[in-house]
Amino acid sequence: MRRGTSCDAAQLVRAIIATRDKWAQTAHDVAAETNPEQLPDAVRCLLSQRGARTVHARRDGYQRWHAEVQDRLADRMRSTEQHLRTDQNSDYGIDL
């Protein structure tokens, strides 16, 4: 077997780049396509427990975020109402 030249290497790289049968797959893509029935029982059990924990963590995070947004919105409404009330009672010291 002989070693190729730089031109041979360039042709090989071009051929590899030009051949796009399928997009590159990540480990997450492969795992997502895996049928759960094909997994061993222990792995399937761990995945379902982890999935449940993830769902609960997301729900808790969303509820905390939602509560914070509602609190900020209520504070903004109170501030606006207070500002409007003080504007109505104030003549800004302008004499006509």
N, CA, C and O atoms as a printed pandas DataFrame, in Angstrom:
     atom_number atom_name residue_name chain_id  residue_number  x_coord  y_coord  z_coord
0              1         N          MET        A               1    0.840   -1.171    0.000
1              2        CA          MET        A               1    0.000    0.000    0.000
2              3         C          MET        A               1    0.891    1.242    0.000
3              4         O          MET        A               1    1.833    1.335    0.787
4              5         N          ARG        A               2    0.600    2.167   -0.858
5              6        CA          ARG        A               2    1.409    3.371   -0.948
6              7         C          ARG        A               2    0.671    4.543   -0.324
7              8         O          ARG        A               2   -0.559    4.567   -0.267
8              9         N          ARG        A               3    1.415    5.472    0.122
9             10        CA          ARG        A               3    0.856    6.688    0.708
10            11         C          ARG        A               3    0.466    7.639   -0.417
11            12         O          ARG        A               3    1.211    7.813   -1.381
12            13         N          GLY        A               4   -0.720    8.257   -0.286
13            14        CA          GLY        A               4   -1.197    9.153   -1.324
14            15         C          GLY        A               4   -0.567   10.533   -1.211
15            16         O          GLY        A               4    0.095   10.862   -0.227
16            17         N          THR        A               5   -0.788   11.305   -2.222
17            18        CA          THR        A               5   -0.277   12.665   -2.258
18            19         C          THR        A               5   -1.288   13.610   -1.604
19            20         O          THR        A               5   -2.372   13.194   -1.197
20            21         N          SER        A               6   -0.917   14.873   -1.513
21            22        CA          SER        A               6   -1.838   15.855   -0.963
22            23         C          SER        A               6   -3.051   16.035   -1.876
23            24         O          SER        A               6   -4.148   16.335   -1.403
24            25         N          CYS        A               7   -2.857   15.855   -3.163
25            26        CA          CYS        A               7   -3.988   15.926   -4.104
26            27         C          CYS        A               7   -4.961   14.779   -3.854
27            28         O          CYS        A               7   -6.175   14.975   -3.900
28            29         N          ASP        A               8   -4.434   13.581   -3.590
29            30        CA          ASP        A               8   -5.293   12.434   -3.269
30            31         C          ASP        A               8   -6.088   12.706   -1.994
31            32         O          ASP        A               8   -7.275   12.389   -1.918
32            33         N          ALA        A               9   -5.443   13.281   -1.012
33            34        CA          ALA        A               9   -6.109   13.599    0.250
34            35         C          ALA        A               9   -7.210   14.629    0.035
35            36         O          ALA        A               9   -8.297   14.516    0.601
36            37         N          ALA        A              10   -6.916   15.647   -0.799
37            38        CA          ALA        A              10   -7.911   16.673   -1.077
38            39         C          ALA        A              10   -9.113   16.077   -1.790
39            40         O          ALA        A              10  -10.251   16.433   -1.482
40            41         N          GLN        A              11   -8.881   15.173   -2.739
41            42        CA          GLN        A              11   -9.992   14.523   -3.439
42            43         C          GLN        A              11  -10.839   13.694   -2.473
43            44         O          GLN        A              11  -12.067   13.699   -2.551
44            45         N          LEU        A              12  -10.180   12.994   -1.575
45            46        CA          LEU        A              12  -10.894   12.173   -0.603
46            47         C          LEU        A              12  -11.755   13.040    0.313
47            48         O          LEU        A              12  -12.905   12.700    0.592
48            49         N          VAL        A              13  -11.204   14.155    0.778
49            50        CA          VAL        A              13  -11.962   15.063    1.642
50            51         C          VAL        A              13  -13.154   15.633    0.884
51            52         O          VAL        A              13  -14.252   15.714    1.436
52            53         N          ARG        A              14  -12.956   16.032   -0.382
53            54        CA          ARG        A              14  -14.074   16.549   -1.184
54            55         C          ARG        A              14  -15.156   15.492   -1.350
55            56         O          ARG        A              14  -16.346   15.802   -1.285
56            57         N          ALA        A              15  -14.754   14.262   -1.560
57            58        CA          ALA        A              15  -15.730   13.182   -1.733
58            59         C          ALA        A              15  -16.517   12.951   -0.444
59            60         O          ALA        A              15  -17.724   12.713   -0.485
60            61         N          ILE        A              16  -15.832   13.020    0.698
61            62        CA          ILE        A              16  -16.515   12.835    1.985
62            63         C          ILE        A              16  -17.504   13.967    2.225
63            64         O          ILE        A              16  -18.635   13.731    2.651
64            65         N          ILE        A              17  -17.078   15.197    1.951
65            66        CA          ILE        A              17  -17.947   16.354    2.152
66            67         C          ILE        A              17  -19.136   16.315    1.195
67            68         O          ILE        A              17  -20.255   16.656    1.579
68            69         N          ALA        A              18  -18.896   15.899   -0.052
69            70        CA          ALA        A              18  -19.957   15.901   -1.059
70            71         C          ALA        A              18  -20.993   14.805   -0.804
71            72         O          ALA        A              18  -22.140   14.937   -1.232
72            73         N          THR        A              19  -20.620   13.752   -0.131
73            74        CA          THR        A              19  -21.549   12.653    0.137
74            75         C          THR        A              19  -22.363   12.994    1.366
75            76         O          THR        A              19  -21.888   12.869    2.495
76            77         N          ARG        A              20  -23.601   13.428    1.138
77            78        CA          ARG        A              20  -24.475   13.795    2.251
78            79         C          ARG        A              20  -25.722   12.914    2.213
79            80         O          ARG        A              20  -26.825   13.389    1.943
80            81         N          ASP        A              21  -25.531   11.645    2.484
81            82        CA          ASP        A              21  -26.672   10.732    2.499
82            83         C          ASP        A              21  -27.638   11.133    3.599
83            84         O          ASP        A              21  -28.854   11.124    3.411
84            85         N          LYS        A              22  -27.086   11.481    4.735
85            86        CA          LYS        A              22  -27.894   11.756    5.911
86            87         C          LYS        A              22  -27.157   12.786    6.749
87            88         O          LYS        A              22  -25.927   12.816    6.765
88            89         N          TRP        A              23  -27.910   13.633    7.445
89            90        CA          TRP        A              23  -27.273   14.601    8.333
90            91         C          TRP        A              23  -26.583   13.868    9.466
91            92         O          TRP        A              23  -26.937   12.737    9.799
92            93         N          ALA        A              24  -25.611   14.515   10.043
93            94        CA          ALA        A              24  -24.917   13.934   11.185
94            95         C          ALA        A              24  -25.910   13.748   12.327
95            96         O          ALA        A              24  -26.768   14.600   12.560
96            97         N          GLN        A              25  -25.786   12.638   13.030
97            98        CA          GLN        A              25  -26.676   12.351   14.147
98            99         C          GLN        A              25  -25.905   12.470   15.443
99           100         O          GLN        A              25  -24.779   11.986   15.564
100          101         N          THR        A              26  -26.518   13.109   16.391
101          102        CA          THR        A              26  -25.914   13.186   17.716
102          103         C          THR        A              26  -26.398   11.998   18.535
103          104         O          THR        A              26  -27.318   11.286   18.133
104          105         N          ALA        A              27  -25.777   11.796   19.671
105          106        CA          ALA        A              27  -26.202   10.716   20.561
106          107         C          ALA        A              27  -27.639   10.946   21.028
107          108         O          ALA        A              27  -28.393    9.994   21.228
108          109         N          HIS        A              28  -28.012   12.222   21.202
109          110        CA          HIS        A              28  -29.383   12.538   21.615
110          111         C          HIS        A              28  -30.387   12.142   20.531
111          112         O          HIS        A              28  -31.477   11.658   20.834
112          113         N          ASP        A              29  -30.009   12.354   19.256
113          114        CA          ASP        A              29  -30.892   11.960   18.160
114          115         C          ASP        A              29  -31.110   10.452   18.148
115          116         O          ASP        A              29  -32.237    9.978   18.007
116          117         N          VAL        A              30  -30.030    9.712   18.297
117          118        CA          VAL        A              30  -30.124    8.252   18.299
118          119         C          VAL        A              30  -30.963    7.780   19.481
119          120         O          VAL        A              30  -31.808    6.897   19.334
120          121         N          ALA        A              31  -30.731    8.364   20.645
121          122        CA          ALA        A              31  -31.489    7.977   21.833
122          123         C          ALA        A              31  -32.973    8.296   21.675
123          124         O          ALA        A              31  -33.822    7.524   22.121
124          125         N          ALA        A              32  -33.288    9.419   21.049
125          126        CA          ALA        A              32  -34.683    9.804   20.867
126          127         C          ALA        A              32  -35.401    8.853   19.917
127          128         O          ALA        A              32  -36.606    8.635   20.042
128          129         N          GLU        A              33  -34.663    8.291   18.974
129          130        CA          GLU        A              33  -35.263    7.366   18.011
130          131         C          GLU        A              33  -35.354    5.937   18.541
131          132         O          GLU        A              33  -36.003    5.091   17.925
132          133         N          THR        A              34  -34.723    5.664   19.657
133          134        CA          THR        A              34  -34.715    4.312   20.203
134          135         C          THR        A              34  -36.078    3.972   20.782
135          136         O          THR        A              34  -36.661    4.748   21.538
136          137         N          ASN        A              35  -36.569    2.807   20.415
137          138        CA          ASN        A              35  -37.843    2.329   20.921
138          139         C          ASN        A              35  -37.654    1.875   22.372
139          140         O          ASN        A              35  -36.784    1.044   22.631
140          141         N          PRO        A              36  -38.438    2.390   23.329
141          142        CA          PRO        A              36  -38.251    2.019   24.736
142          143         C          PRO        A              36  -38.377    0.519   25.003
143          144         O          PRO        A              36  -37.769    0.008   25.943
144          145         N          GLU        A              37  -39.162   -0.195   24.181
145          146        CA          GLU        A              37  -39.306   -1.643   24.386
146          147         C          GLU        A              37  -38.015   -2.396   24.096
147          148         O          GLU        A              37  -37.843   -3.528   24.546
148          149         N          GLN        A              38  -37.105   -1.776   23.345
149          150        CA          GLN        A              38  -35.836   -2.421   23.022
150          151         C          GLN        A              38  -34.820   -2.296   24.154
151          152         O          GLN        A              38  -33.784   -2.961   24.138
152          153         N          LEU        A              39  -35.110   -1.458   25.121
153          154        CA          LEU        A              39  -34.171   -1.229   26.226
154          155         C          LEU        A              39  -34.385   -2.262   27.325
155          156         O          LEU        A              39  -35.487   -2.785   27.489
156          157         N          PRO        A              40  -33.331   -2.551   28.072
157          158        CA          PRO        A              40  -33.486   -3.446   29.229
158          159         C          PRO        A              40  -34.419   -2.809   30.267
159          160         O          PRO        A              40  -34.553   -1.586   30.322
160          161         N          ASP        A              41  -35.053   -3.641   31.079
161          162        CA          ASP        A              41  -36.012   -3.155   32.079
162          163         C          ASP        A              41  -35.402   -2.121   33.017
163          164         O          ASP        A              41  -36.037   -1.110   33.318
164          165         N          ALA        A              42  -34.170   -2.363   33.484
165          166        CA          ALA        A              42  -33.533   -1.444   34.428
166          167         C          ALA        A              42  -33.346   -0.061   33.799
167          168         O          ALA        A              42  -33.582    0.956   34.452
168          169         N          VAL        A              43  -32.927   -0.024   32.543
169          170        CA          VAL        A              43  -32.708    1.248   31.851
170          171         C          VAL        A              43  -34.041    1.947   31.623
171          172         O          VAL        A              43  -34.147    3.159   31.815
172          173         N          ARG        A              44  -35.056    1.197   31.218
173          174        CA          ARG        A              44  -36.376    1.773   30.986
174          175         C          ARG        A              44  -36.932    2.387   32.270
175          176         O          ARG        A              44  -37.533    3.460   32.238
176          177         N          CYS        A              45  -36.732    1.704   33.402
177          178        CA          CYS        A              45  -37.200    2.205   34.696
178          179         C          CYS        A              45  -36.474    3.497   35.062
179          180         O          CYS        A              45  -37.102    4.455   35.513
180          181         N          LEU        A              46  -35.151    3.527   34.870
181          182        CA          LEU        A              46  -34.379    4.736   35.178
182          183         C          LEU        A              46  -34.812    5.909   34.315
183          184         O          LEU        A              46  -34.935    7.033   34.802
184          185         N          LEU        A              47  -35.044    5.647   33.024
185          186        CA          LEU        A              47  -35.464    6.718   32.131
186          187         C          LEU        A              47  -36.824    7.270   32.514
187          188         O          LEU        A              47  -37.039    8.480   32.449
188          189         N          SER        A              48  -37.741    6.409   32.909
189          190        CA          SER        A              48  -39.070    6.903   33.279
190          191         C          SER        A              48  -38.988    7.714   34.575
191          192         O          SER        A              48  -39.682    8.721   34.713
192          193         N          GLN        A              49  -38.150    7.288   35.527
193          194        CA          GLN        A              49  -37.987    8.057   36.768
194          195         C          GLN        A              49  -37.342    9.406   36.475
195          196         O          GLN        A              49  -37.765   10.434   37.003
196          197         N          ARG        A              50  -36.321    9.392   35.632
197          198        CA          ARG        A              50  -35.640   10.645   35.287
198          199         C          ARG        A              50  -36.579   11.569   34.531
199          200         O          ARG        A              50  -36.581   12.779   34.756
200          201         N          GLY        A              51  -37.369   11.007   33.643
201          202        CA          GLY        A              51  -38.335   11.815   32.903
202          203         C          GLY        A              51  -39.355   12.453   33.823
203          204         O          GLY        A              51  -39.717   13.616   33.646
204          205         N          ALA        A              52  -39.823   11.690   34.815
205          206        CA          ALA        A              52  -40.802   12.236   35.760
206          207         C          ALA        A              52  -40.180   13.360   36.588
207          208         O          ALA        A              52  -40.819   14.385   36.828
208          209         N          ARG        A              53  -38.938   13.167   37.020
209          210        CA          ARG        A              53  -38.262   14.219   37.786
210          211         C          ARG        A              53  -38.086   15.471   36.934
211          212         O          ARG        A              53  -38.260   16.589   37.420
212          213         N          THR        A              54  -37.744   15.280   35.672
213          214        CA          THR        A              54  -37.555   16.413   34.773
214          215         C          THR        A              54  -38.858   17.183   34.590
215          216         O          THR        A              54  -38.872   18.413   34.616
216          217         N          VAL        A              55  -39.950   16.450   34.407
217          218        CA          VAL        A              55  -41.249   17.104   34.228
218          219         C          VAL        A              55  -41.622   17.889   35.477
219          220         O          VAL        A              55  -42.091   19.023   35.382
220          221         N          HIS        A              56  -41.415   17.291   36.647
221          222        CA          HIS        A              56  -41.737   17.993   37.899
222          223         C          HIS        A              56  -40.858   19.228   38.077
223          224         O          HIS        A              56  -41.342   20.282   38.490
224          225         N          ALA        A              57  -39.569   19.103   37.766
225          226        CA          ALA        A              57  -38.657   20.247   37.908
226          227         C          ALA        A              57  -39.066   21.378   36.962
227          228         O          ALA        A              57  -39.048   22.548   37.343
228          229         N          ARG        A              58  -39.437   21.020   35.718
229          230        CA          ARG        A              58  -39.877   22.048   34.771
230          231         C          ARG        A              58  -41.153   22.719   35.251
231          232         O          ARG        A              58  -41.286   23.940   35.176
232          233         N          ARG        A              59  -42.092   21.919   35.743
233          234        CA          ARG        A              59  -43.357   22.480   36.214
234          235         C          ARG        A              59  -43.123   23.414   37.391
235          236         O          ARG        A              59  -43.696   24.502   37.448
236          237         N          ASP        A              60  -42.277   22.989   38.337
237          238        CA          ASP        A              60  -41.975   23.843   39.490
238          239         C          ASP        A              60  -41.296   25.138   39.054
239          240         O          ASP        A              60  -41.625   26.212   39.557
240          241         N          GLY        A              61  -40.354   25.041   38.125
241          242        CA          GLY        A              61  -39.677   26.227   37.618
242          243         C          GLY        A              61  -40.637   27.172   36.923
243          244         O          GLY        A              61  -40.564   28.389   37.096
244          245         N          TYR        A              62  -41.536   26.604   36.137
245          246        CA          TYR        A              62  -42.513   27.440   35.444
246          247         C          TYR        A              62  -43.435   28.131   36.442
247          248         O          TYR        A              62  -43.736   29.316   36.294
248          249         N          GLN        A              63  -43.882   27.403   37.451
249          250        CA          GLN        A              63  -44.779   27.995   38.443
250          251         C          GLN        A              63  -44.093   29.123   39.205
251          252         O          GLN        A              63  -44.711   30.153   39.474
252          253         N          ARG        A              64  -42.815   28.937   39.555
253          254        CA          ARG        A              64  -42.067   30.008   40.228
254          255         C          ARG        A              64  -41.935   31.225   39.318
255          256         O          ARG        A              64  -42.151   32.357   39.751
256          257         N          TRP        A              65  -41.578   30.988   38.053
257          258        CA          TRP        A              65  -41.435   32.080   37.097
258          259         C          TRP        A              65  -42.772   32.799   36.915
259          260         O          TRP        A              65  -42.820   34.029   36.905
260          261         N          HIS        A              66  -43.839   32.047   36.772
261          262        CA          HIS        A              66  -45.155   32.636   36.569
262          263         C          HIS        A              66  -45.552   33.492   37.767
263          264         O          HIS        A              66  -46.083   34.590   37.599
264          265         N          ALA        A              67  -45.296   32.992   38.973
265          266        CA          ALA        A              67  -45.623   33.759   40.180
266          267         C          ALA        A              67  -44.823   35.063   40.224
267          268         O          ALA        A              67  -45.366   36.109   40.579
268          269         N          GLU        A              68  -43.542   35.007   39.868
269          270        CA          GLU        A              68  -42.708   36.216   39.857
270          271         C          GLU        A              68  -43.237   37.233   38.850
271          272         O          GLU        A              68  -43.298   38.428   39.139
272          273         N          VAL        A              69  -43.617   36.755   37.671
273          274        CA          VAL        A              69  -44.152   37.652   36.646
274          275         C          VAL        A              69  -45.445   38.291   37.134
275          276         O          VAL        A              69  -45.646   39.492   36.957
276          277         N          GLN        A              70  -46.320   37.505   37.744
277          278        CA          GLN        A              70  -47.579   38.039   38.251
278          279         C          GLN        A              70  -47.325   39.075   39.350
279          280         O          GLN        A              70  -47.996   40.106   39.399
280          281         N          ASP        A              71  -46.354   38.800   40.235
281          282        CA          ASP        A              71  -46.010   39.768   41.286
282          283         C          ASP        A              71  -45.499   41.078   40.685
283          284         O          ASP        A              71  -45.890   42.163   41.117
284          285         N          ARG        A              72  -44.620   40.964   39.683
285          286        CA          ARG        A              72  -44.099   42.170   39.043
286          287         C          ARG        A              72  -45.206   42.950   38.351
287          288         O          ARG        A              72  -45.237   44.180   38.403
288          289         N          LEU        A              73  -46.098   42.241   37.712
289          290        CA          LEU        A              73  -47.210   42.895   37.036
290          291         C          LEU        A              73  -48.116   43.609   38.038
291          292         O          LEU        A              73  -48.551   44.735   37.795
292          293         N          ALA        A              74  -48.400   42.952   39.164
293          294        CA          ALA        A              74  -49.227   43.574   40.197
294          295         C          ALA        A              74  -48.528   44.805   40.770
295          296         O          ALA        A              74  -49.175   45.827   40.997
296          297         N          ASP        A              75  -47.221   44.723   41.007
297          298        CA          ASP        A              75  -46.460   45.887   41.502
298          299         C          ASP        A              75  -46.524   47.042   40.501
299          300         O          ASP        A              75  -46.697   48.198   40.887
300          301         N          ARG        A              76  -46.385   46.725   39.232
301          302        CA          ARG        A              76  -46.421   47.760   38.204
302          303         C          ARG        A              76  -47.806   48.412   38.155
303          304         O          ARG        A              76  -47.921   49.629   38.014
304          305         N          MET        A              77  -48.849   47.596   38.270
305          306        CA          MET        A              77  -50.215   48.146   38.265
306          307         C          MET        A              77  -50.441   49.059   39.470
307          308         O          MET        A              77  -51.012   50.141   39.334
308          309         N          ARG        A              78  -49.988   48.621   40.655
309          310        CA          ARG        A              78  -50.139   49.454   41.863
310          311         C          ARG        A              78  -49.375   50.764   41.713
311          312         O          ARG        A              78  -49.874   51.829   42.073
312          313         N          SER        A              79  -48.178   50.676   41.188
313          314        CA          SER        A              79  -47.353   51.872   40.998
314          315         C          SER        A              79  -48.018   52.828   40.017
315          316         O          SER        A              79  -48.046   54.038   40.243
316          317         N          THR        A              80  -48.550   52.289   38.936
317          318        CA          THR        A              80  -49.217   53.128   37.942
318          319         C          THR        A              80  -50.449   53.798   38.542
319          320         O          THR        A              80  -50.673   54.993   38.351
320          321         N          GLU        A              81  -51.241   53.019   39.266
321          322        CA          GLU        A              81  -52.442   53.585   39.886
322          323         C          GLU        A              81  -52.081   54.677   40.888
323          324         O          GLU        A              81  -52.729   55.722   40.935
324          325         N          GLN        A              82  -51.043   54.431   41.687
325          326        CA          GLN        A              82  -50.612   55.418   42.673
326          327         C          GLN        A              82  -50.125   56.686   41.970
327          328         O          GLN        A              82  -50.431   57.797   42.404
328          329         N          HIS        A              83  -49.383   56.520   40.907
329          330        CA          HIS        A              83  -48.873   57.668   40.164
330          331         C          HIS        A              83  -50.027   58.475   39.565
331          332         O          HIS        A              83  -50.009   59.705   39.589
332          333         N          LEU        A              84  -51.017   57.783   39.034
333          334        CA          LEU        A              84  -52.162   58.480   38.446
334          335         C          LEU        A              84  -52.957   59.240   39.510
335          336         O          LEU        A              84  -53.436   60.346   39.261
336          337         N          ARG        A              85  -53.096   58.641   40.693
337          338        CA          ARG        A              85  -53.818   59.326   41.774
338          339         C          ARG        A              85  -53.083   60.585   42.214
339          340         O          ARG        A              85  -53.717   61.615   42.442
340          341         N          THR        A              86  -51.773   60.527   42.338
341          342        CA          THR        A              86  -51.016   61.709   42.775
342          343         C          THR        A              86  -51.026   62.778   41.696
343          344         O          THR        A              86  -50.998   63.966   42.017
344          345         N          ASP        A              87  -51.065   62.393   40.429
345          346        CA          ASP        A              87  -51.123   63.368   39.339
346          347         C          ASP        A              87  -52.452   64.118   39.342
347          348         O          ASP        A              87  -52.496   65.310   39.036
348          349         N          GLN        A              88  -53.519   63.433   39.683
349          350        CA          GLN        A              88  -54.829   64.075   39.690
350          351         C          GLN        A              88  -54.957   65.068   40.841
351          352         O          GLN        A              88  -55.673   66.062   40.720
352          353         N          ASN        A              89  -54.282   64.816   41.941
353          354        CA          ASN        A              89  -54.373   65.683   43.115
354          355         C          ASN        A              89  -53.363   66.809   43.105
355          356         O          ASN        A              89  -53.410   67.685   43.969
356          357         N          SER        A              90  -52.457   66.806   42.155
357          358        CA          SER        A              90  -51.385   67.794   42.143
358          359         C          SER        A              90  -51.589   68.784   41.000
359          360         O          SER        A              90  -51.961   68.412   39.887
360          361         N          ASP        A              91  -51.338   70.041   41.306
361          362        CA          ASP        A              91  -51.442   71.049   40.244
362          363         C          ASP        A              91  -50.048   71.487   39.793
363          364         O          ASP        A              91  -49.912   72.414   38.994
364          365         N          TYR        A              92  -49.024   70.823   40.302
365          366        CA          TYR        A              92  -47.632   71.098   39.945
366          367         C          TYR        A              92  -47.228   72.534   40.263
367          368         O          TYR        A              92  -46.223   73.014   39.737
368          369         N          GLY        A              93  -47.971   73.218   41.096
369          370        CA          GLY        A              93  -47.612   74.577   41.498
370          371         C          GLY        A              93  -47.760   75.613   40.405
371          372         O          GLY        A              93  -47.149   76.680   40.470
372          373         N          ILE        A              94  -48.566   75.308   39.404
373          374        CA          ILE        A              94  -48.746   76.262   38.301
374          375         C          ILE        A              94  -49.944   77.155   38.626
375          376         O          ILE        A              94  -51.050   76.670   38.863
376          377         N          ASP        A              95  -49.705   78.453   38.632
377          378        CA          ASP        A              95  -50.794   79.411   38.865
378          379         C          ASP        A              95  -51.257   79.955   37.523
379          380         O          ASP        A              95  -50.448   80.351   36.683
380          381         N          LEU        A              96  -52.516   79.968   37.343
381          382        CA          LEU        A              96  -53.045   80.490   36.097
382          383         C          LEU        A              96  -53.654   81.834   36.275
383          384         O          LEU        A              96  -54.150   82.419   35.313
